[in-house]
Amino acid sequence: MEKKRDIEDIILNGTKDELSELRLWLFKESVRLENQESSLSDRYARLEADEISFKNRVDAAERKLETATKRLDNDQALFEQRLKILNNGFDQLNNDKKKLQSEFVRLERERTYQREIEYDAVDCLFRGVNSALALKKRYKDLMKMFHPDNISGDQDMVQLINQEYSELCRRYDVSMIN
């Protein structure tokens, strides 16, 4: 405040030297202020440029984030679809496994029943044989009927006949020479 009064006093009542000095000071102060204003304008322009650059980077980052989010959502939807397909496949496999197990059990029962029938049939084939000679004759007749080279031949039946024949031969102490 005192400086302002001094300046006003110099302007109104000052000597030529004081006025020259005041003019010089005012000129220097004006140049300093202009330089400072220019510096502030440059700084303001740089800040505006930085702000625009920052906004552009933020916009680019937001676009990337949006794209990545969409991609993630699409990938998640695809993953869920694939997971659902796999779960359905596993469910179908489990159902098929249960069906196969029940079918296996059924087939095993049939095989057991079939074997019982075959063993019963083999027992029937050698029923009434009470001597080694009758055993050999019956064996030869059975082999003629069931030999695999015949039209009605059956290899499994021949194996069963051979097993039964071997057992009966041991019982009758017969040599197995055919």
TAWO-V55614 format. One record per pair of residues at least 24 apart in sequence whose C-alpha atoms are under 6 Angstrom apart, sorted by the first residue. I is the first residue (numbers start at 1). J is the second residue. D is the distance in Angstrom with one decimal. If there is no record, write none. Layout:
BEGIN
i->I j->J d->D
i->I j->J d->D
END
This chain:
BEGIN
i->132 j->172 d->5.9
END
